[in-house]
Amino acid sequence: MLLAAWPQVMLFVIFAGYALLGPAERLVGLFSKVAGKRPLPKTEQPVNDSKV
């Protein structure tokens, strides 16, 4: 309905959102990689009790 009411504005919003989606996903991916590589503090590190 908004597209029919303001076609120029809504098409701009749709295409701009689509264009910004790629860089936004890239940034989220980079931040998640950085957050995943942090070492755990010594009190929270998993303990391996298996002996071979």
MOPAC internal coordinates of N, CA, C and O (Angstrom, degrees):
PM7 1SCF
backbone

  N    0.0000 0     0.00 0     0.00 0    0    0    0
  C    1.4233 1     0.00 0     0.00 0    1    0    0
  C    1.5343 1   110.61 1     0.00 0    2    1    0
  O    1.2310 1   120.65 1   139.46 1    3    2    1
  N    1.3297 1   116.37 1   -40.54 1    3    2    1
  C    1.4671 1   118.91 1   177.72 1    5    3    2
  C    1.5213 1   111.30 1   -65.61 1    6    5    3
  O    1.2310 1   120.44 1   146.24 1    7    6    5
  N    1.3183 1   116.76 1   -33.76 1    7    6    5
  C    1.4582 1   120.80 1   177.88 1    9    7    6
  C    1.5243 1   110.61 1   -63.50 1   10    9    7
  O    1.2310 1   120.22 1   142.01 1   11   10    9
  N    1.3139 1   117.19 1   -37.99 1   11   10    9
  C    1.4611 1   120.62 1   178.47 1   13   11   10
  C    1.5300 1   110.82 1   -73.24 1   14   13   11
  O    1.2310 1   119.94 1   146.82 1   15   14   13
  N    1.3217 1   117.73 1   -33.18 1   15   14   13
  C    1.4552 1   120.62 1  -177.90 1   17   15   14
  C    1.5297 1   111.77 1   -75.50 1   18   17   15
  O    1.2310 1   119.96 1   134.43 1   19   18   17
  N    1.3288 1   117.69 1   -45.57 1   19   18   17
  C    1.4687 1   122.61 1  -178.89 1   21   19   18
  C    1.5347 1   108.87 1  -132.19 1   22   21   19
  O    1.2310 1   119.91 1  -104.32 1   23   22   21
  N    1.3164 1   117.78 1    75.68 1   23   22   21
  C    1.4712 1   119.76 1  -173.44 1   25   23   22
  C    1.5315 1   113.42 1   -62.30 1   26   25   23
  O    1.2310 1   119.21 1   138.08 1   27   26   25
  N    1.3300 1   119.10 1   -41.92 1   27   26   25
  C    1.4622 1   119.99 1  -177.87 1   29   27   26
  C    1.5217 1   111.48 1   -65.52 1   30   29   27
  O    1.2310 1   120.27 1   135.91 1   31   30   29
  N    1.3108 1   117.09 1   -44.09 1   31   30   29
  C    1.4654 1   121.43 1  -178.22 1   33   31   30
  C    1.5264 1   109.93 1   -67.17 1   34   33   31
  O    1.2310 1   120.61 1   133.26 1   35   34   33
  N    1.3163 1   116.44 1   -46.74 1   35   34   33
  C    1.4690 1   119.65 1  -176.10 1   37   35   34
  C    1.5228 1   111.75 1   -68.23 1   38   37   35
  O    1.2310 1   119.63 1   141.76 1   39   38   37
  N    1.3260 1   118.32 1   -38.24 1   39   38   37
  C    1.4657 1   119.57 1   176.61 1   41   39   38
  C    1.5244 1   110.57 1   -65.01 1   42   41   39
  O    1.2310 1   120.07 1   142.10 1   43   42   41
  N    1.3265 1   117.48 1   -37.90 1   43   42   41
  C    1.4577 1   120.07 1   175.91 1   45   43   42
  C    1.5242 1   111.12 1   -62.45 1   46   45   43
  O    1.2310 1   120.45 1   135.17 1   47   46   45
  N    1.3228 1   116.75 1   -44.83 1   47   46   45
  C    1.4671 1   121.37 1  -179.68 1   49   47   46
  C    1.5274 1   110.22 1   -62.71 1   50   49   47
  O    1.2310 1   120.20 1   136.85 1   51   50   49
  N    1.3137 1   117.23 1   -43.15 1   51   50   49
  C    1.4663 1   121.23 1  -178.98 1   53   51   50
  C    1.5279 1   110.66 1   -64.30 1   54   53   51
  O    1.2310 1   120.54 1   131.32 1   55   54   53
  N    1.3403 1   116.58 1   -48.68 1   55   54   53
  C    1.4635 1   119.39 1  -177.65 1   57   55   54
  C    1.5279 1   111.93 1   -70.46 1   58   57   55
  O    1.2310 1   119.84 1   143.65 1   59   58   57
  N    1.3245 1   117.92 1   -36.35 1   59   58   57
  C    1.4634 1   120.21 1   177.25 1   61   59   58
  C    1.5320 1   110.49 1   -65.83 1   62   61   59
  O    1.2310 1   120.53 1   138.72 1   63   62   61
  N    1.3265 1   116.59 1   -41.28 1   63   62   61
  C    1.4566 1   119.88 1   177.06 1   65   63   62
  C    1.5184 1   112.21 1   -62.62 1   66   65   63
  O    1.2310 1   121.03 1   140.11 1   67   66   65
  N    1.3265 1   115.64 1   -39.89 1   67   66   65
  C    1.4648 1   119.88 1   178.34 1   69   67   66
  C    1.5320 1   110.63 1   -66.42 1   70   69   67
  O    1.2310 1   120.36 1   139.84 1   71   70   69
  N    1.3240 1   116.92 1   -40.16 1   71   70   69
  C    1.4630 1   120.89 1  -179.81 1   73   71   70
  C    1.5276 1   111.42 1   -67.41 1   74   73   71
  O    1.2310 1   119.89 1   146.45 1   75   74   73
  N    1.3218 1   117.81 1   -33.55 1   75   74   73
  C    1.4676 1   121.23 1  -179.33 1   77   75   74
  C    1.5247 1   112.75 1   -83.28 1   78   77   75
  O    1.2310 1   120.25 1   167.57 1   79   78   77
  N    1.3134 1   117.14 1   -12.43 1   79   78   77
  C    1.4535 1   120.61 1  -178.18 1   81   79   78
  C    1.5338 1   112.09 1   -65.81 1   82   81   79
  O    1.2310 1   119.84 1   140.69 1   83   82   81
  N    1.3163 1   117.92 1   -39.31 1   83   82   81
  C    1.4689 1   121.54 1   179.85 1   85   83   82
  C    1.5147 1   112.83 1   -61.19 1   86   85   83
  O    1.2310 1   119.61 1   123.90 1   87   86   85
  N    1.3421 1   118.36 1   -56.10 1   87   86   85
  C    1.4697 1   119.01 1   177.88 1   89   87   86
  C    1.5271 1   113.27 1   -61.06 1   90   89   87
  O    1.2310 1   120.13 1   145.26 1   91   90   89
  N    1.3257 1   117.35 1   -34.74 1   91   90   89
  C    1.4660 1   119.75 1   179.13 1   93   91   90
  C    1.5293 1   110.42 1   -65.30 1   94   93   91
  O    1.2310 1   120.16 1   137.09 1   95   94   93
  N    1.3308 1   117.29 1   -42.91 1   95   94   93
  C    1.4712 1   120.20 1   177.58 1   97   95   94
  C    1.5182 1   111.11 1   -64.01 1   98   97   95
  O    1.2310 1   120.14 1   142.57 1   99   98   97
  N    1.3221 1   117.34 1   -37.43 1   99   98   97
  C    1.4605 1   121.38 1   178.56 1  101   99   98
  C    1.5276 1   110.62 1   -63.13 1  102  101   99
  O    1.2310 1   120.35 1   135.32 1  103  102  101
  N    1.3382 1   116.94 1   -44.68 1  103  102  101
  C    1.4626 1   120.57 1   179.02 1  105  103  102
  C    1.5242 1   111.68 1   -64.10 1  106  105  103
  O    1.2310 1   120.29 1   139.05 1  107  106  105
  N    1.3192 1   117.05 1   -40.95 1  107  106  105
  C    1.4666 1   120.23 1   178.40 1  109  107  106
  C    1.5259 1   109.82 1   -63.50 1  110  109  107
  O    1.2310 1   120.37 1   139.62 1  111  110  109
  N    1.3155 1   116.90 1   -40.38 1  111  110  109
  C    1.4562 1   120.41 1   177.74 1  113  111  110
  C    1.5130 1   112.53 1   -63.63 1  114  113  111
  O    1.2310 1   120.35 1   138.10 1  115  114  113
  N    1.3253 1   116.93 1   -41.90 1  115  114  113
  C    1.4665 1   120.22 1   178.63 1  117  115  114
  C    1.5164 1   111.29 1   -65.80 1  118  117  115
  O    1.2310 1   120.22 1   136.84 1  119  118  117
  N    1.3369 1   117.18 1   -43.16 1  119  118  117
  C    1.4586 1   119.90 1   179.66 1  121  119  118
  C    1.5240 1   111.42 1   -65.82 1  122  121  119
  O    1.2310 1   120.05 1   144.19 1  123  122  121
  N    1.3210 1   117.50 1   -35.81 1  123  122  121
  C    1.4610 1   118.93 1   179.82 1  125  123  122
  C    1.5276 1   110.98 1   -71.00 1  126  125  123
  O    1.2310 1   120.13 1   146.22 1  127  126  125
  N    1.3265 1   117.36 1   -33.78 1  127  126  125
  C    1.4665 1   119.65 1   176.59 1  129  127  126
  C    1.5188 1   110.41 1   -66.85 1  130  129  127
  O    1.2310 1   120.28 1   137.02 1  131  130  129
  N    1.3307 1   117.08 1   -42.98 1  131  130  129
  C    1.4609 1   121.18 1   179.87 1  133  131  130
  C    1.5275 1   109.99 1   -64.33 1  134  133  131
  O    1.2310 1   120.13 1   137.33 1  135  134  133
  N    1.3139 1   117.35 1   -42.67 1  135  134  133
  C    1.4610 1   120.92 1  -179.34 1  137  135  134
  C    1.5297 1   110.97 1   -67.35 1  138  137  135
  O    1.2310 1   119.79 1   147.95 1  139  138  137
  N    1.3100 1   118.00 1   -32.05 1  139  138  137
  C    1.4562 1   121.27 1  -178.83 1  141  139  138
  C    1.5138 1   113.65 1   -76.66 1  142  141  139
  O    1.2310 1   119.23 1   160.86 1  143  142  141
  N    1.3163 1   119.07 1   -19.14 1  143  142  141
  C    1.4587 1   121.80 1  -176.82 1  145  143  142
  C    1.5182 1   113.33 1   -91.18 1  146  145  143
  O    1.2310 1   119.86 1   176.85 1  147  146  145
  N    1.3299 1   117.86 1    -3.15 1  147  146  145
  C    1.4610 1   119.59 1   178.96 1  149  147  146
  C    1.5269 1   110.21 1   -69.39 1  150  149  147
  O    1.2310 1   119.49 1   -46.75 1  151  150  149
  N    1.3192 1   118.58 1   133.25 1  151  150  149
  C    1.4604 1   119.88 1   177.08 1  153  151  150
  C    1.5215 1   110.91 1   -70.98 1  154  153  151
  O    1.2310 1   120.86 1   -30.88 1  155  154  153
  N    1.3091 1   115.96 1   149.12 1  155  154  153
  C    1.4557 1   120.87 1   177.20 1  157  155  154
  C    1.5251 1   109.70 1   -75.12 1  158  157  155
  O    1.2310 1   119.80 1   -31.89 1  159  158  157
  N    1.3050 1   118.00 1   148.11 1  159  158  157
  C    1.4690 1   119.50 1   173.36 1  161  159  158
  C    1.5306 1   110.10 1   -62.07 1  162  161  159
  O    1.2310 1   120.21 1   -23.14 1  163  162  161
  N    1.3125 1   117.21 1   156.86 1  163  162  161
  C    1.4666 1   120.63 1  -175.00 1  165  163  162
  C    1.5176 1   112.81 1   -58.75 1  166  165  163
  O    1.2310 1   119.78 1   149.82 1  167  166  165
  N    1.2884 1   118.02 1   -30.18 1  167  166  165
  C    1.4657 1   120.12 1  -178.67 1  169  167  166
  C    1.5378 1   111.97 1   -74.99 1  170  169  167
  O    1.2310 1   120.16 1   162.09 1  171  170  169
  N    1.3429 1   117.29 1   -17.91 1  171  170  169
  C    1.4585 1   119.90 1  -176.60 1  173  171  170
  C    1.5155 1   113.36 1  -111.32 1  174  173  171
  O    1.2310 1   119.28 1  -174.22 1  175  174  173
  N    1.3343 1   118.98 1     5.78 1  175  174  173
  C    1.4522 1   120.30 1  -179.08 1  177  175  174
  C    1.5241 1   110.00 1   -73.36 1  178  177  175
  O    1.2310 1   120.29 1   -40.24 1  179  178  177
  N    1.3241 1   117.05 1   139.76 1  179  178  177
  C    1.4715 1   120.09 1   179.42 1  181  179  178
  C    1.5334 1   110.66 1   -67.02 1  182  181  179
  O    1.2310 1   121.65 1   -30.98 1  183  182  181
  N    1.3055 1   114.45 1   149.02 1  183  182  181
  C    1.4649 1   120.95 1  -179.11 1  185  183  182
  C    1.5188 1   109.03 1  -107.57 1  186  185  183
  O    1.2310 1   120.45 1   -50.69 1  187  186  185
  N    1.3328 1   116.75 1   129.31 1  187  186  185
  C    1.4646 1   121.78 1   176.48 1  189  187  186
  C    1.5090 1   108.94 1   -98.84 1  190  189  187
  O    1.2310 1   119.88 1   -69.56 1  191  190  189
  N    1.3275 1   117.84 1   110.44 1  191  190  189
  C    1.4670 1   121.57 1  -179.66 1  193  191  190
  C    1.5229 1   112.46 1   -98.52 1  194  193  191
  O    1.2310 1   120.08 1  -179.03 1  195  194  193
  N    1.3491 1   117.44 1     0.97 1  195  194  193
  C    1.4546 1   119.77 1  -176.94 1  197  195  194
  C    1.5307 1   108.78 1   -76.84 1  198  197  195
  O    1.2310 1   121.00 1   -48.11 1  199  198  197
  N    1.3361 1   115.68 1   131.89 1  199  198  197
  C    1.4595 1   121.46 1   178.18 1  201  199  198
  C    1.5123 1   108.25 1  -118.22 1  202  201  199
  O    1.2310 1   120.85 1   -44.82 1  203  202  201
  N    1.3079 1   115.98 1   135.18 1  203  202  201
  C    1.4656 1   120.21 1  -177.90 1  205  203  202
  C    1.4939 1   110.37 1  -105.81 1  206  205  203
  O    1.2310 1   120.10 1   180.00 1  207  206  205

